[in-house]
């Protein structure tokens, strides 16, 4: 049997202040979607966490690459972005091989 809308994990209640107009808009969206305000807030929190967790991982990976010396200059980035897509594919392959990476 499937159960919808019931969370199997431990829940906590939070309280926060928000601009009244935003809450009114949230309530309108909830009504239009036949969902509760809490459901939409939980979806928003989940989306925020997913996005920022991903962004944090990308930044950490970039920092690790930088610490390994795997960086290119701004001028090289500009040069590569001005090349047609086909040329970028081939120049990326050849430059990676010739530098031993």
Secondary structure as GFF3:
##gff-version 3
##sequence-region A 1 101
A	DSSP	alpha_helix	20	32	.	.	.	ID=ss1
A	DSSP	alpha_helix	37	67	.	.	.	ID=ss2
A	DSSP	alpha_helix	74	82	.	.	.	ID=ss3
A	DSSP	alpha_helix	85	98	.	.	.	ID=ss4
###
